[in-house]
């Protein structure tokens, strides 16, 4: 809307960097240093700095009378394992003009964990393009046919990166348990592989549980909305989430959600059917080491939620043929 935007990437370039360039956005990559950052602020004269998961340069921006706003997109539980980073975030708070959390839970976490004053904290929920996710019966039929899904298949969709945060091991075990009661269950997994070692463990577990014919990994797909249309429910087992875009996209697609409690927020529950299961680890005691442990009680409860929902007469969406 007439504003000039400069995007600064302080670490590695990725797919998003290339996409921004193709969109004609002004974007640059440079390792952080005080001198570089100070010179950039002097030359570009920004009216505001929006910092995404980065606290570098807060003091320099403040000294130049430039508002420094931290956009907090997740629950930064990893700083509990790395206290030196947590200390740097805390030290940046006096120079931070405001913190924007993508959910009330994130805003509260940032206040309690790092001491951000509530008077300088606000919440702006993540958003999705509602028009893009307006349910289409025709696209549901087409996508299910392309995946060779039958009308009798009850399809669960996972839309999440392959990382320990998403708790895939518990999810696969819960799904396997559920198939013993519901033989028509199918699981579709879409998402980028960030942890190749974890992906191999997932593949091995699927074979061990003898459910290879019921699980399909589809990669990092385009037209993600068609997979929401094709599914009968979204399933998540995350250890933590800020404001899950997958859940929001599913609800925008009129797709019910089965999820660990931490992956959904009270705001989300207003937008559609959400079945939540008590999270494997309470947020107050969650650390990075928690992510590689097994939680049989959670797996059992998630499995039971799948079976109960899949057995409801009105659970399945309209026929596909």
C-alpha positions in Angstrom: 0.0 0.0 0.0 2.6 2.5 -1.1 5.2 1.4 1.5 8.7 0.4 0.6 9.8 -2.9 2.2 13.4 -4.1 2.6 13.9 -7.7 3.8 17.1 -8.6 5.5 18.1 -12.2 5.9 20.8 -12.7 8.6 21.5 -16.4 8.1 21.2 -18.8 5.2 19.2 -18.2 2.0 16.4 -20.7 1.3 13.4 -21.3 -1.0 11.6 -18.3 0.5 14.5 -16.0 -0.4 14.3 -17.1 -4.1 10.5 -16.7 -4.0 10.7 -13.2 -2.7 13.2 -12.2 -5.4 10.8 -13.6 -8.1 8.0 -11.6 -6.6 10.1 -8.5 -7.1 10.7 -7.8 -3.4 13.8 -6.0 -2.3 15.7 -8.6 -0.3 19.3 -9.1 0.8 21.4 -11.5 2.9 24.2 -10.5 5.2 25.7 -11.9 8.4 24.9 -9.7 11.4 27.4 -7.3 12.8 26.8 -4.1 14.8 28.6 -2.0 12.2 26.8 -3.5 9.2 23.4 -3.1 10.9 24.1 0.5 12.0 25.2 1.5 8.5 22.1 -0.2 7.0 19.8 1.7 9.2 21.5 5.0 8.4 21.4 4.4 4.7 17.9 2.9 4.4 16.2 5.2 7.0 13.4 2.7 7.9 10.3 4.1 9.7 10.1 0.7 11.6 12.0 -2.6 11.9 9.8 -5.7 12.1 12.0 -8.4 13.5 11.0 -12.0 12.9 12.5 -14.5 15.4 15.5 -12.2 15.8 16.6 -9.8 18.6 19.8 -8.6 16.9 20.0 -4.9 16.5 17.3 -3.9 18.9 19.6 -1.5 20.9 21.0 0.0 17.7 17.5 0.7 16.3 16.5 2.2 19.6 19.5 4.5 19.7 18.5 5.8 16.2 14.9 6.4 17.4 13.6 3.7 15.1 10.8 1.5 16.5 11.9 -2.1 16.8 9.0 -4.6 16.8 9.5 -8.3 17.5 7.1 -10.6 15.7 6.9 -13.8 17.8 5.7 -16.6 15.6 6.1 -19.6 18.0 6.7 -20.8 21.5 10.5 -20.5 21.7 10.9 -23.5 24.1 14.4 -24.2 22.6 15.8 -21.2 24.5 15.3 -23.3 27.7 18.0 -25.6 26.4 20.2 -22.7 25.4 20.2 -20.2 28.2 22.8 -17.9 26.6 20.3 -17.2 23.8 17.4 -16.7 26.3 19.6 -14.1 28.1 20.1 -12.2 24.8 16.4 -12.1 24.2 15.8 -10.8 27.7 18.5 -8.2 27.2 16.7 -7.0 24.0 13.4 -6.4 25.8 14.2 -2.8 27.1 14.9 -1.7 23.5 11.9 -3.5 21.9 9.1 -1.1 21.2 6.4 -3.8 21.0 6.1 -7.6 20.6 3.4 -9.1 18.4 2.4 -12.6 19.2 0.5 -14.7 16.6 -1.8 -16.0 19.3 -2.7 -15.1 22.9 -0.8 -18.1 24.1 2.4 -16.9 22.3 2.0 -13.4 23.7 1.6 -14.8 27.2 4.6 -17.1 26.8 6.8 -14.2 25.6 5.7 -12.1 28.6 6.2 -14.9 31.1 9.4 -16.4 29.7 11.3 -13.2 28.7 9.7 -10.4 30.8 8.0 -8.5 27.9 5.7 -6.0 29.6 2.0 -6.6 28.8 1.6 -2.9 28.0 3.9 -3.4 25.0 2.5 -6.8 23.9 -0.3 -7.4 21.5 -1.8 -10.3 19.6 -2.4 -10.5 15.8 -3.6 -14.0 14.8 -2.0 -15.7 11.8 -4.2 -15.4 8.8 -5.1 -17.4 5.7 -6.6 -16.6 2.3 -10.2 -17.7 2.9 -11.1 -17.7 -0.8 -8.3 -20.2 -1.5 -9.7 -22.7 1.0 -13.3 -22.5 0.1 -14.3 -26.2 -0.1 -14.8 -27.6 -3.6 -16.6 -30.9 -4.1 -15.2 -31.2 -7.6 -11.6 -30.8 -6.5 -12.2 -33.2 -3.6 -13.3 -35.9 -6.1 -10.4 -35.1 -8.5 -7.7 -35.3 -5.8 -9.1 -38.4 -4.2 -9.2 -40.1 -7.5 -5.6 -39.1 -8.3 -4.6 -40.6 -4.9 -6.6 -43.8 -5.6 -8.8 -43.3 -2.6 -12.2 -45.0 -2.4 -15.4 -43.6 -1.1 -15.1 -45.9 1.9 -11.6 -44.6 2.9 -11.6 -42.3 5.9 -8.6 -40.0 5.2 -6.5 -38.3 7.8 -4.2 -35.6 6.6 -1.0 -34.4 8.3 0.3 -31.1 6.9 3.5 -30.5 8.7 7.3 -30.4 8.2 9.2 -33.5 9.1 10.7 -32.4 12.4 10.7 -33.5 16.0 8.4 -30.6 17.0 5.5 -32.3 15.1 5.8 -35.5 17.1 5.4 -37.8 14.1 6.5 -40.9 16.0 3.6 -40.7 18.4 1.2 -39.8 15.6 2.2 -42.9 13.5 1.8 -45.2 16.6 -1.6 -43.7 17.4 -2.7 -44.1 13.8 -1.5 -47.7 13.8 -3.5 -48.4 17.0 -6.6 -46.8 15.4 -6.4 -49.0 12.3 -7.1 -52.1 14.5 -10.6 -50.7 15.1 -11.1 -48.8 11.9 -9.7 -50.8 8.9 -10.7 -48.1 6.4 -8.3 -45.4 7.8 -5.8 -43.9 5.5 -3.0 -41.4 6.4 -1.7 -38.8 4.0 1.5 -36.9 5.0 2.5 -33.7 3.2 5.4 -31.5 4.3 9.1 -30.7 3.7 11.7 -33.1 5.2 13.9 -30.9 7.6 15.3 -33.9 9.5 16.4 -36.8 7.3 17.3 -39.0 10.2 13.8 -38.6 11.7 12.2 -39.3 8.3 14.1 -42.6 8.1 12.8 -43.5 11.6 9.2 -42.7 10.4 9.7 -45.0 7.4 11.0 -47.8 9.6 8.2 -47.4 12.1 5.6 -47.6 9.3 7.1 -50.8 8.1 7.4 -52.2 11.6 3.7 -51.4 12.3 2.7 -53.1 9.1 0.7 -50.1 7.8 2.7 -49.3 4.7 -0.4 -49.8 2.6 -2.3 -47.2 4.7 0.2 -44.4 4.8 1.4 -42.2 1.9 4.1 -39.5 2.1 3.4 -37.0 -0.7 6.3 -34.6 -0.2 6.1 -30.8 -0.2 3.0 -30.3 -2.4 1.5 -27.4 -4.3 -2.2 -26.6 -4.2 -2.3 -27.8 -0.6 -6.0 -26.8 -0.4 -6.9 -29.8 -2.6 -5.5 -32.1 0.0 -7.6 -30.5 2.7 -10.6 -30.9 0.5 -9.8 -34.6 -0.1 -9.3 -35.4 3.5 -11.9 -36.2 6.2 -9.9 -34.8 9.1 -6.6 -33.0 9.8 -4.5 -34.7 12.5 -1.7 -33.1 14.5 0.3 -34.3 17.5 2.7 -31.4 17.9 4.6 -30.9 21.1 4.2 -27.1 20.7 2.8 -24.6 18.2 2.4 -20.8 18.1 -0.6 -20.5 15.9 -0.7 -23.5 13.5 -1.4 -22.4 9.9 -2.3 -26.0 9.1 -5.1 -25.9 11.6 -6.3 -22.6 10.4 -6.2 -23.8 6.8 -8.1 -26.9 7.6 -10.8 -25.0 9.5 -11.1 -22.6 6.5 -11.6 -25.6 4.4 -14.4 -26.8 6.7 -12.2 -29.8 7.7 -12.5 -31.1 11.3 -9.2 -31.1 13.3 -7.9 -33.8 15.7 -5.0 -32.4 17.6 -2.8 -32.2 20.7 -4.2 -29.5 22.9 -1.0 -27.3 22.6 -1.4 -27.2 18.8 -4.8 -25.4 18.9 -5.8 -22.2 20.6 -9.1 -21.1 22.1 -9.4 -18.6 19.2 -9.2 -21.5 16.7 -12.0 -23.4 18.3 -14.5 -20.7 17.3 -13.9 -21.5 13.6 -14.9 -25.1 13.3 -14.9 -28.6 14.8 -11.8 -29.2 16.9 -11.2 -32.4 18.9 -8.2 -31.8 21.2 -6.2 -34.4 23.2 -4.2 -33.5 26.3 -0.6 -32.7 25.1 2.1 -35.2 25.8 4.1 -32.7 27.9 2.8 -29.6 29.8 4.1 -26.4 28.3 5.7 -25.3 31.6 8.0 -28.4 31.7 8.6 -28.8 27.9 12.3 -28.7 26.8 14.0 -29.8 23.7 14.9 -33.2 25.3 11.2 -33.9 25.6 10.8 -34.2 21.9 12.6 -37.5 21.4 10.9 -39.4 24.2 7.9 -41.8 23.9 4.5 -41.0 25.4 2.3 -44.2 25.3 -0.6 -42.5 27.2 -0.8 -39.7 24.7 -0.6 -42.2 21.8 -3.5 -44.2 23.3 -5.7 -41.1 23.8 -5.0 -39.8 20.3 -5.8 -43.2 18.8 -9.1 -43.3 20.8 -10.0 -39.8 19.5 -9.4 -40.9 15.9 -11.6 -44.0 16.3 -14.4 -42.1 18.1 -14.5 -39.4 15.5 -14.2 -41.7 12.5 -17.0 -43.8 13.9 -19.5 -40.9 14.1 -22.2 -41.2 11.4 -21.7 -37.6 10.2 -17.9 -37.6 10.4 -17.1 -38.4 6.8 -17.6 -35.7 4.2 -20.0 -36.2 1.3 -19.4 -39.1 -1.2 -16.8 -38.5 -3.9 -18.6 -40.1 -6.7 
